């Protein structure tokens, strides 16, 4: 019997979380894990009480902005943001934990990851944001790609 590594196991959970995304452009999921325990989950979606992307909630989803651009018209929270916010909402400390994300974080999420005290980012899909990679590396956050 072959068991998946811990990183593969938790990445599969992040991929499952992405299936809840309502974004029309990219479905992203994330989970925060500490001591092999899931502390928080999230996916990209509009804020509570607002229409989902498919219901006209986000103008960016309806437009043709290239990947990594047009975020000023996007109403969605990224999966990393939702995961961090959910932990805070429920009073769960995530400092020192690992975040598993289906795609490399963007610059805004990288800054949130740093300030929330997450120490490791495990991702599978690429995202066109070299500045985010540099910020995470400069901030001492380990960045690992699992395919």
RACORCOR-V472908 format. One record per backbone hydrogen bond with DSSP energy under -0.5 kcal/mol. CO is the residue of the C=O (numbers start at 1). NH is the residue of the N-H. E is the energy in kcal/mol with one decimal. If there is no record, write none. Layout:
BEGIN
co=CO nh=NH e=E
co=CO nh=NH e=E
END
This chain:
BEGIN
co=1 nh=3 e=-0.6
co=5 nh=9 e=-2.7
co=6 nh=10 e=-2.7
co=7 nh=11 e=-2.1
co=8 nh=12 e=-2.1
co=9 nh=13 e=-1.2
co=10 nh=14 e=-2.0
co=11 nh=15 e=-2.3
co=12 nh=16 e=-2.0
co=13 nh=17 e=-2.4
co=14 nh=18 e=-1.9
co=15 nh=19 e=-0.7
co=16 nh=19 e=-1.1
co=17 nh=20 e=-1.9
co=18 nh=21 e=-1.6
co=22 nh=54 e=-0.5
co=26 nh=28 e=-0.6
co=28 nh=44 e=-1.6
co=29 nh=102 e=-2.2
co=30 nh=42 e=-2.2
co=31 nh=100 e=-3.0
co=32 nh=39 e=-3.3
co=32 nh=40 e=-1.2
co=33 nh=98 e=-3.0
co=34 nh=37 e=-1.4
co=37 nh=34 e=-2.3
co=40 nh=32 e=-2.6
co=42 nh=30 e=-2.6
co=44 nh=22 e=-1.1
co=44 nh=23 e=-0.6
co=45 nh=77 e=-3.3
co=47 nh=50 e=-2.0
co=52 nh=55 e=-1.2
co=52 nh=57 e=-2.4
co=53 nh=56 e=-1.9
co=58 nh=62 e=-1.0
co=59 nh=63 e=-0.8
co=60 nh=63 e=-0.9
co=66 nh=69 e=-1.8
co=70 nh=73 e=-1.7
co=71 nh=74 e=-0.9
co=73 nh=59 e=-0.6
co=73 nh=60 e=-0.8
co=75 nh=47 e=-0.6
co=77 nh=45 e=-1.6
co=78 nh=82 e=-2.7
co=79 nh=83 e=-2.4
co=80 nh=84 e=-2.4
co=81 nh=85 e=-2.9
co=82 nh=86 e=-2.7
co=83 nh=87 e=-1.8
co=84 nh=88 e=-2.1
co=85 nh=89 e=-3.1
co=86 nh=90 e=-1.7
co=87 nh=92 e=-3.3
co=88 nh=91 e=-1.3
co=91 nh=93 e=-0.6
co=94 nh=97 e=-2.2
co=97 nh=119 e=-2.4
co=97 nh=120 e=-1.1
co=98 nh=33 e=-3.1
co=99 nh=101 e=-0.5
co=99 nh=122 e=-2.7
co=100 nh=31 e=-2.1
co=101 nh=124 e=-0.9
co=102 nh=125 e=-2.9
co=106 nh=110 e=-2.5
co=107 nh=111 e=-2.2
co=108 nh=112 e=-1.8
co=109 nh=113 e=-2.8
co=110 nh=114 e=-2.3
co=111 nh=115 e=-2.4
co=112 nh=116 e=-1.7
co=113 nh=117 e=-0.6
co=113 nh=118 e=-1.5
co=114 nh=117 e=-1.2
co=117 nh=96 e=-3.2
co=119 nh=142 e=-2.3
co=120 nh=99 e=-2.6
co=121 nh=144 e=-3.0
co=122 nh=101 e=-3.0
co=123 nh=146 e=-3.1
co=125 nh=104 e=-2.5
co=127 nh=129 e=-2.5
co=129 nh=133 e=-1.2
co=130 nh=134 e=-2.3
co=131 nh=135 e=-2.5
co=132 nh=136 e=-2.4
co=133 nh=137 e=-2.5
co=134 nh=138 e=-3.1
co=135 nh=139 e=-2.1
co=136 nh=141 e=-2.7
co=137 nh=140 e=-1.5
co=140 nh=142 e=-0.5
co=142 nh=121 e=-3.3
co=142 nh=144 e=-0.5
co=144 nh=123 e=-2.5
co=144 nh=146 e=-0.6
END
